Structure formats: structure tokens, C-alpha cells
Amino acid sequence: MTDRPTAVVTGASSGIGAATARALAKAGFHVVLGARRVDRCAEIAAEIDGTAIRLDVTDGESVAAFAAAVPDCRLLVNNAGGAKGLEPVAEADEDAWRWMFEANVMGTLRVTKALLPALLASEDGHIITVTSIAAVEIYDNGAGYTGAKHAQSVLHRTLRGELLGQPVRLTEVLPGLVETEFSLVRFEGDEERAAGVYRGLTPLTPDDVADVIAFAATRPSNVNLDQIVLKPRAQASASRAHRDI
């Protein structure tokens, strides 16, 4: 597309994805932004001289069309995903669970498979998958999301061994509390409930996570940052945080 190396960012219409697109553009990448809300991607693409392409990671045909429109790729940031609901297992909504596994696990699988040939062909590929501290911890009422994030992490970490010896690096980024649209989606637009997740502490911002992603992406080719865990200073674990309230 340009003489700059190409970076693909999924879930790029807002939050961590949008911030990552901006950070990677600043680092010298031509960024291809993929998301269902392609109009929002297009606004960011115009700002950073990138490319916006509609992408629904839960739809195999959408992923195939997206990959066909990306002739080369040096860096893939698997960022699309999310959570729905916060209920105990006994009250689990099976449709919400299916969506979480489709968006977080199968979506990562589909996009990675589709772009892996281009990543290998670049001879210096890099796959960065944004999971969560929920990929290494559990908490009450969160089994659907933590289960999906554990599975997404296993997928990514398995690739680390399967691609050993190939010119592709793999980095997993595991954020704690980040103030984005995440909680709004989880609580179906309930702004008060979503705001309560971050009340009384200073959470990470999308830019904080994007800085870490850009740092990992710009290390020398022989340096592989396998896992990066980042949390707000006030958060010790997925279920333990200090709040000034």
C-alpha cells in the first residue's frame, strides 16, 4: 500500500484499537484499521494517513474479504473482542457466552489464520494479541469472559511454539482496568453501571496500552516480548483494587 510497513489493527474504531492505530502510525507504520463501525475507522484513517476496511471478526466471509484487501502485513494487532454480562454461572446467558467466544477466540483465530501468510512473507512478522488479566485470573460472575480470554491466550501462546523458527514474533498484552467502551458494551449501554467500574481510582487509558503495544512492535527483530501485564497502580488483581470512595 505504501513504502511503510503495514500494521493491521482489529477493533480499531475506538478505545485501545483507535489509540493503537495512532501510536503505530506515529511509529512509522501504515495502519489498516478494521472494525464493524468503518465510518469511525475512516475518520481515524484520514487523520493518520491510514486505510479503513470494514471487518466483523465473527463473520468468516468478512474476515476473508478483509484479508484479500490487505496485500502485505508486517504487524497484526488482535484487539477486537469484548464482554457481555456479569452473571453467575447458574444464570449464564448462553447467547452472550457464544458471542464472547466468537468475538475473542474465534475472531482472533480467523484473522490470524487469514493474515499469517502475509506475516510470514514479510520475513519480519509480529502478532500482538490484546487479551486481559482475565486471561490469567478468574473472578465471580465472570466465567464467560474469563473463559473466553483464557482460551484466546492459549491460542496465542500455542502459536509461539508452532511458529518457532519462523520470522514471526508473538506478544501478548494483558491489561487490567482500562476506561473504554468495554463496560458500556458489557452492561448494554448502562452508563451509570459502567462508570462504577472505574469509580474511585485512576484506570489505565487507551493511550497507556497503545504505548506498550507500540513499544513491543518497535523492538529489534531478535527481541520477543512474550507477555506484558499492565494494570493501574491502584489495582492488584482482577478482583482487588483500592478505591478512594
C-alpha positions in Angstrom: 0.0 0.0 0.0 2.9 2.4 0.8 6.6 2.1 1.4 5.9 2.0 5.2 5.5 -1.4 6.8 1.8 -2.3 7.2 0.2 -2.9 10.6 -3.3 -4.2 10.9 -5.4 -3.3 13.9 -8.7 -5.0 14.6 -11.4 -3.4 16.8 -9.9 -0.1 15.7 -12.9 2.1 15.8 -12.5 3.2 19.4 -10.7 2.6 22.7 -7.4 0.7 22.7 -7.7 -0.1 18.9 -8.0 3.6 17.9 -5.2 4.6 20.2 -3.0 1.8 18.9 -3.6 2.9 15.3 -2.5 6.4 16.2 0.6 5.2 18.1 1.7 2.8 15.3 1.2 5.5 12.7 3.5 7.8 14.8 6.0 4.9 14.9 6.2 4.7 11.1 3.6 2.1 10.2 0.9 2.4 7.5 -2.1 1.3 9.6 -5.0 -0.7 8.3 -7.9 -0.2 10.7 -10.6 -2.9 10.8 -13.9 -2.8 12.6 -17.6 -3.0 12.0 -18.0 0.7 12.5 -16.0 1.5 9.4 -17.1 5.1 9.4 -15.3 5.7 12.7 -12.3 3.9 11.4 -12.3 6.1 8.3 -12.1 9.2 10.4 -9.1 7.9 12.2 -7.5 6.7 9.0 -7.9 10.2 7.4 -6.1 11.6 10.5 -3.1 9.2 10.3 -2.9 8.6 6.6 -4.1 5.0 7.1 -6.7 2.7 5.5 -10.1 1.8 6.8 -11.7 -1.5 5.9 -14.9 -2.9 7.3 -14.3 -6.0 9.5 -16.5 -8.2 11.5 -14.3 -10.8 13.2 -17.3 -13.0 14.0 -18.1 -13.4 10.2 -15.8 -15.7 8.2 -16.7 -14.0 4.9 -16.0 -10.6 6.3 -12.5 -11.7 7.5 -11.7 -13.3 4.1 -12.7 -10.1 2.3 -10.7 -8.0 4.7 -7.6 -10.2 4.3 -7.9 -10.1 0.5 -7.8 -6.3 0.6 -4.5 -6.3 2.6 -1.7 -7.4 0.2 1.1 -7.2 2.8 1.3 -7.2 6.5 4.2 -6.9 8.9 2.3 -6.5 12.2 -1.1 -7.8 13.3 -2.7 -6.4 16.5 -5.6 -8.7 17.5 -7.6 -6.2 19.6 -11.2 -7.0 18.7 -13.3 -8.6 21.4 -15.3 -7.7 24.5 -17.6 -8.9 27.3 -21.3 -9.2 27.7 -23.0 -9.6 31.1 -21.8 -10.2 34.6 -23.8 -13.1 36.0 -23.0 -16.2 37.9 -22.7 -19.5 36.0 -26.1 -20.6 37.3 -27.7 -17.6 35.5 -25.4 -17.6 32.4 -26.8 -16.3 29.1 -25.7 -18.8 26.5 -26.1 -16.3 23.7 -23.8 -13.9 25.5 -21.2 -16.7 26.1 -21.3 -17.6 22.4 -20.8 -14.0 21.4 -17.8 -13.7 23.7 -16.1 -16.8 22.4 -16.9 -15.8 18.8 -15.5 -12.3 19.2 -12.5 -13.0 21.4 -11.4 -16.5 20.4 -12.8 -17.4 17.0 -12.3 -13.8 15.8 -8.6 -14.0 16.8 -8.3 -17.3 15.1 -9.9 -16.2 11.9 -7.9 -13.0 11.5 -4.6 -14.7 12.4 -5.1 -17.6 10.0 -6.1 -15.2 7.2 -3.1 -12.9 7.6 -0.4 -15.4 8.6 0.8 -16.0 5.0 1.4 -12.2 4.6 3.1 -12.0 8.0 5.4 -14.9 7.1 6.1 -13.4 3.7 7.2 -10.1 5.3 10.1 -12.1 6.8 9.7 -10.0 10.0 6.2 -10.5 11.1 4.7 -9.8 14.5 1.4 -10.8 16.1 0.3 -8.8 19.1 -2.8 -10.1 20.8 -4.6 -8.0 23.4 -6.1 -10.3 26.0 -6.6 -9.2 29.6 -5.6 -10.0 33.1 -8.9 -12.0 32.9 -6.8 -14.4 30.7 -4.7 -15.4 33.8 -7.2 -14.9 36.6 -10.8 -15.6 37.4 -13.5 -13.7 39.3 -17.0 -14.4 40.5 -19.7 -13.8 37.8 -17.2 -13.5 35.1 -16.8 -17.1 33.8 -18.0 -16.3 30.3 -15.5 -13.5 29.7 -12.6 -15.1 31.7 -13.2 -18.4 29.9 -13.0 -16.7 26.5 -9.9 -14.7 27.4 -8.2 -17.8 28.8 -8.9 -19.6 25.5 -7.7 -16.6 23.4 -4.5 -16.5 25.5 -4.0 -20.3 24.9 -4.4 -19.8 21.2 -1.8 -17.1 21.1 0.7 -18.8 23.4 0.4 -22.0 21.4 1.4 -20.1 18.2 4.6 -19.1 20.0 5.8 -22.7 19.8 4.2 -23.6 16.5 5.9 -20.7 14.8 9.3 -21.2 16.4 12.0 -20.8 13.8 9.7 -18.8 11.5 10.2 -15.0 11.1 7.3 -14.0 13.3 7.3 -12.7 16.8 4.4 -13.0 19.2 3.5 -10.7 22.1 0.5 -11.0 24.4 -0.6 -7.8 26.1 -2.7 -8.3 29.2 -4.3 -5.0 30.5 -6.2 -4.5 33.8 -8.8 -1.8 34.2 -8.8 0.4 31.1 -11.5 3.1 30.7 -13.0 2.5 27.3 -16.4 1.5 25.9 -15.8 -2.0 27.3 -18.0 -1.7 30.3 -20.7 0.1 28.3 -20.9 -2.9 26.0 -20.8 -5.4 28.9 -23.7 -3.6 30.6 -25.7 -3.0 27.4 -25.3 0.8 27.5 -25.9 1.4 31.2 -23.7 4.4 31.7 -24.1 4.6 35.5 -23.1 0.9 36.0 -20.3 1.3 33.5 -18.9 4.3 35.3 -19.0 2.5 38.6 -16.3 0.1 37.3 -13.8 2.9 37.4 -15.1 5.0 40.2 -12.6 5.9 43.0 -9.5 5.0 41.1 -7.5 6.2 38.1 -7.7 3.5 35.5 -5.4 3.0 32.5 -6.2 4.9 29.4 -6.3 3.5 25.9 -3.1 5.5 25.2 -1.3 3.8 28.1 -2.0 0.4 26.4 -1.2 1.7 23.0 2.2 3.0 24.2 3.1 -0.5 25.4 1.9 -2.1 22.1 4.0 0.4 20.0 7.0 -0.3 22.3 6.8 -4.0 21.7 6.3 -3.5 18.0 9.4 -1.4 17.6 11.9 -3.6 19.4 14.7 -5.2 17.3 13.6 -8.2 15.3 15.5 -10.6 17.6 13.7 -9.4 20.7 10.4 -11.1 21.6 8.4 -9.7 24.5 6.3 -12.7 25.2 3.8 -11.3 27.7 3.3 -7.8 29.1 0.9 -7.3 32.0 -0.1 -3.7 32.9 -2.5 -2.5 35.5 -3.4 0.8 37.2 -1.3 1.4 40.3 -4.5 1.0 42.3 -5.2 -2.4 41.0 -3.5 -5.5 42.4 -5.6 -8.2 40.6 -8.8 -8.7 38.6 -10.9 -8.6 41.8 -8.8 -6.4 44.1 -8.4 -2.7 43.7 -8.0 0.3 46.1 -10.8 2.9 45.7 -10.9 6.3 47.3 -14.7 6.2 47.9 
